[in-house]
Amino acid sequence: MSTYQADLDHALQLADEADGITKKYYRSSNLQIKNKPDNTPVTQADLEVEQRLRTIVVNQFKEHYLGEEGAREGVGGRMWIVDPIDGTKNFIRSMPLWGTLIALNDGDETVAAAVSSPALGRRWWAAKGLGAWTRDVDGSARRVHTTAVEIVADAFLLCATPLQPWDKTPSSEQAVQDLLASAWRWRAPGDMINYMWVAEGAADACFEPYAKQWDIEAPKLIITEAGGSFWTNATAKTPANAERIIIATNGPLADPIRSALHL
């Protein structure tokens, strides 16, 4: 048994707890919504998931916790990094493309992760050395793998946005649009679903210019355990709430896409 099986079990336990809360509020006519200082929304569902998962991590697991909504317990060591609801704007509008992102970092590496999307009836998970897996809508589990597509002209690309935020990075909006125009197909659903579709081979690569640490820790492990690659311009010293560029691919497309984006 992998050293990280118990950690994965804990990640799935946290995902179950989060699902119980988010399903209660999804499509609720009484959902309470506020704007954070960065002018992005937060709901009572985000806050309740954060509070519940933090309590379990600190009191039951006796480990550290870092969450998007401001909860932080401890520094370094074994740290659970959580986005209670990735895709909060979708959640608010009853669009089902949202999910809870849960990852365990042990020092400098991510060793267990779960992404749960109950509105889609889907979940994805991984642990170091155990591969990446998903639960389909029929309840069955299967191992997932990235594709073997090697050239952009044959690739299905996903992005968060092809617009102006890229002009605030070393790349540019024009470089992104040229890359998308050269691909076989592209779409921009955004948020966690981009990464999960790359992990399970529905798409070949995705990229975005403004992710934060809690947005990418869980997807990073799932994609790499599925055989893919994950690149960011962030370093170990980059603050968790600082924006970073992400390029997640099936592996063969990593260099062509970085080159096209001048990164």
N, C-alpha and C positions, 0 to 999 in steps of 0.2 A: 504493500500500500504506500502511496506517495506520502512524503512528510507533510504535504499540504492538504491532505484529504480533510482533516479536522477543520482547517481554516476554511475550506470550501463549504463544508457543512454549516459553519457559522455564517458565511456569506449568504447561503440559501435561507437560513433561518431569518436573517435580517430582511431578505427580500420578501419572505412570507409576511413578516410584520408590516412592512411598507405597503404591500398589496392590500392588506386588510383595511388600512387607513385610506389609501388613494381611491379604492373602489367605492368607499362610503361617500366620498365627496364628488366623484366624477359625475358630471351632468346634474349636479345639485343646483336647485334654483336659489339656494341660500348661501352659496359659497362666498366667503368673505375674502376680499382682494384688497391689497394695499400696494403702493409703489415704494420700492426701495430707494436709497439715495442715488443709485445709478439710473433711476427711472425705468427699471425693469420690475415686473409685477411679482408679488409673492402672495400665496394664498394660505388659508389656515391649514390646508392639506400639506403644503410644503413644511410648515412649521411643526405640525404634529408628527410628521414622519421624522423630521430632524430630532425632535425631543425624544421620541420613543427609541430610535436607533442609538442615539447618544447614551441614553440610560442603560440600554442592554450592553453596549460596548464597554462602558466605564464600570458598571456595577457587576455585570455577569462575566464578561470576558476579561476584565481587569486590564484593558488596553486603551490606547489613545484614540482620539476621534477628531476629525476635521470635516466640517460640513459647509455647504454653500451658504446656508442661512446664518452663519456667524458662530456656530457652536465650535469650540475648540477645547480639547482636554488633553494636555500633555504635548510634548515636543519630541520628535525623533522616535527611534525604536520601532515598535509595531504600531502602525497608525492606520486606522480605518478612514478612508476618504469617501465621502458620500455626497451625491447630488440627489436630494429627496425627490424632486421632480425635474427631470431634464425635458424641456419642452413645455414650460409652464403656460406660455401663451396658447399653445395647442390645447392643453388641459382646460384652460378657461373657456375656450370656444367649443369644447366637446369634440375636437378633432383627436382621433385616437393615437396619433404619433407622439407619444411621450413615454417616459419610463423612469424608474429609480435606478441609479447607478451606484454600485457598491464595490469598493476595492480595498484590499489589505496590502499595505506596503510594509515590508520587513526590511528596514534599513533603506537601501537605495533601489530595491526591486519590488515589483508588484507580484504577489504570490497567489492571490485568489481574487476572484471577481464574479459579480453577478449583475446582469442587466435585466430588469423585469418590466414588462409592458402588459399589464393585465387587460387594458382596453383592447389590445390586439389578441389576447389569449396566448401570448408568447413570452418566453424567457430564454436567456442565453447565459452560459457560465463557463468558467475555466479555472484551472489551478495549474501552477507551474509543473510541467512534466506530465500533465494528465490530458492535454488536448482541450479543445473547445467544443461545447455541446449546446444544443437547443432543445427546448420542449415545444412541439408543434401544437396547433389548436386542438388536435385530437387527443392530446395528453401524452403522446409517444415522445421519447427522447432519441436524438440522433446526433452523431458526431458531425461537426461542420468543418469544411475546408475552403480555403480561398481558391481562386481559379488559376489557370496556367496561361492566361492571355499575356502575350509578350509585347505587343505594339499598340500604341494609342489608337491607331486607325481601327482596330478591332475591339476597342474597350468601351465598356459602359461605365461612365464616370458620374459621380455624385458630388455635389458641392453644397455648402451652406448658402452662399450667395456669389454671383459673378460680378457684383457691383462695387461701389466706391470703397468699402473697407479695405480692399486690396491695395488701393493707392496709398494707404498709410503703412504699408509693409515694404520690404525690399523687392517684392514683386509689383505687379500693377494690374489694374482692371483689364487693360488690353491684353496682357499676357494670359490672363485667365480666359478671356473670351476666345483668344486664338487657340488655346489648348482645347477648350470645349468644342470649338468648330472643327477641330481635327479628329475628334473622337467618333466612334460608331454611333453612340447615343449618349445623352446626358440628361440629368434631371437635378432639381435642387429641393428635395424635401427637408433637408437640414436636421439638426439635433441627432440624438442617439441612433435613430434608425439608419442613417447613412453608414455608420460603422458596422452595425449588425448585418446589413445586407452585403457589405464587403466580406465580413467574416464567413458568411454562409454561401458565398459565391453567387449571389444574385446580381452583384455589381463587382467591378474589378478594382476600383479605387475611389477614394473620397478625399476632400481637402477643405479646410476652412481657415480663416485668418485671425479669429478672435476667441479661441477656446481658453478655458481656465482649467486648473489642475483637476478639479472635481468632475469636469466634463470628459476627461480623457483617460483617467487611470484605469477604470474598468474596461472600456473599449480596447485600450492598448493591449492588455493581457489576452483578451478574447481573440483579437485579430492575430497576434503573434503566435498564440497556441494553435490557431487555425492554419498556420503556415505563412501568414502575411508579414508585412513590414510596417513599422510605425516610426515616422520621423517628426521631430519638432525642433524649433529653434530655441526652445527653452532650455535652461541649464538647471543644475541642482540648486543654484542660488536664486532662481527666478521665483518671486513670491507666488503663492497659490492663486491669488486673485488677479495676477497679471495676465494680460492677453498674450496668446502664443499661436504661431502658425502650426497646423497639423497637416501632414500628408500620410494617409493610411492606404496601403496598397496590397495587392496579392503577392508582392515580392518582385516579380520581373518588371513591373511598371514603375518601381520606385525611382530609379535613375532617370528614365525618360520624363517623368512628370516633374521631378525637381529641376531638371534642365529646362523644361518648357516654362517653368515659373520663375526661373533665374534664382533659385534658392540653393 
